[in-house]
Amino acid sequence: MSNLQIKVAAALSRGTGSEVPVQWNHDRKGVLTGWCQLRGPASILPAALALAGLEGRLSMVTAYLSAAAKLRGVRELAYHFDLDGTTLTLHLELPLLGARIPSITPVFRNADWNEREFMELYDIQVTGHPDPRRLFLDASIEPAAFERLIPYSTFSSGASSKALWDKVMADNPGETAPGAGATGYPNEVTP
Amino acid sequence: MSTKVITLGPRQLALEEPMYFKVQVEGDLVVGLDVIAGQVHRGMEHLVMNRNLYQNITLLERLCSLCSNSHPSTFCTAVEEIAGIVIPPRAEYLRAIADEIKRISSHLFNCGVIAHVIGQGPLFKQAMEIREIMQDTKESIYGNRMDLAANCIGGVRYDLTPESAGYLAGQLERMKAPLDELLRIYATDPAIRDRTEGVGVLTRRDAVDFGVVGPVARACGINYDVRQKSPYGAYDRLHLTVAVEKEGDVRARALVRLREAREAVSLIGQCLADMPAGPVWADILPEIPAGEAIAKSEAPRGELIYYLNTDGSDMPARLKWRVPSYMNWDALKVMLQGEKVSNIPLIVNSIDPCISCTDR
């Protein structure tokens, strides 16, 4: 077992107050990947703190609702962390209804967009998020968009450029859009 | 001084894709930023769960244009990891060649745009003309200037004949002197230094705080490149010098990209020299079992990560990915703080943003 594997197991166990078994895999190139299951949502903040102590970086958060999990009455979250090239994934289960999870933005600032995104796509509430507004989807679209049928024309904010611009400007009724000269910027370039 | 809010769209921001900014200004200085994303949100993470693993290669390549090869190649790596598929050594080199050609084109496009934004028309033209060598190369080898359709599960869908490998080597040779000259101009030209040095600074500490990756992180002194930290494909056999700068400004980001473009020429040369003969795809593919995998690659804008969860069918139970631009947007809040309004387009473009990738 490498030094990193020992450190991760110790830090997670110390942080969460219970033993957290981690399954480690080496791929053919020798790249290490770790997988573990946290007991519940209350474990995520101490686990994040433990990984921050190892100079970990939050890579991504995956929310998902598989058919198998649905049958068990749960939904799942996976937090993926980078530890200098090693990826560690922390899985946890949340109830299907009334799912809540504390924000890890106090530990990892870049959790902000990840949490806002899964809040609008799935029926999960993040507690303590500093800015829990919609990230990509318009406020008029029903919540938990990935859990219901929404017509594509409604789903896509940019379906009409005029409608889009009206939405963007809606909060500033007194403001007029600056022309290209306002920033001294010339025309855009296409690839 | 009173604070005003101005709304900037893609035209004012010099972007070819839609992203809107609400910028708080005091006088002509930026004091706050709110990024309004989602104008090209297509629900692609939902769409991929309604297509089988093979169809998704085609869909993912259309996620964006500049880093289009990174998505299918990383996705295929995730599938191969779950199924235990070992791709032939020649295919590993061919994947690296496709990725590096795309990296050169992507980086030169951004350096051209930076020149355009600061009013250096001839330099813009020069960068785009050099890039055109790679665009022609893509068209000749892959039949397309942007989406290469190079990847399949188990390998690649193209091969290089001795003749086409010779052509590619010749095209690389044509790139070397112009790329060196472009790097010299960006590094030393007083007019360019005046517009890019000390502008849009992101400190190393802030870069770590925001979790930025790729050239934006490496321009702040963070020596992290997936090709070296988590080698995949042929990269464990290629000699890679990671480009790192310390200043964290617009100039440092441009220099990192230009050095990476030059390094990519070297990497493709190494691939051509070392690539063994043999098949380019695995002959027999197994059933894709239930499982989960992480796959990562160094896309032109930095670390690209895919998470794939399968249930034994040919449809993904969950496919999630995070693009490098995702964190870089939020870090603009720091880069723009205290900067002049007129510098906003330059600083925004210096993160080389990919909006189709961000929104999905």
Interface residues (C-beta under 8 A of the other chain):
Chain A: D27 R28 K29 G30 V31 T33 W35 R57 L58 S59 M60 T62 Y64 S66 A67 A68 A78 H80 D82 D84 G85 T86 T87 T89 F108 R109 N110 D112 W113 N114 L121 R134 L135 F136 L137 D138 A145 F146 Y152 F155 S156 S157 G158 S161 L164 W165 V168 M169 D171 N172 E175 A177 P178 A180 A182 T183 G184 Y185 P186 N187 E188 V189 T190 P191
Chain B: V5 I6 T7 L8 G9 P10 R11 Q12 L13 A14 L15 E16 P18 Y20 K22 I36 A37 G38 Q39 V40 H41 R42 G43 E45 H46 S65 L66 E81 V86 F109 G112 V113 H116 V117 G119 F124 M146 V208 D209 F210 G211 Y224 V226 K229 S230 P231 Y232 D236 E292 I294 K296 E303 I305 Y307 N309 D311 A317 R318 K320 W321 R322 Y326 M327 W329 D330 V341 S342 I344 P345 D359
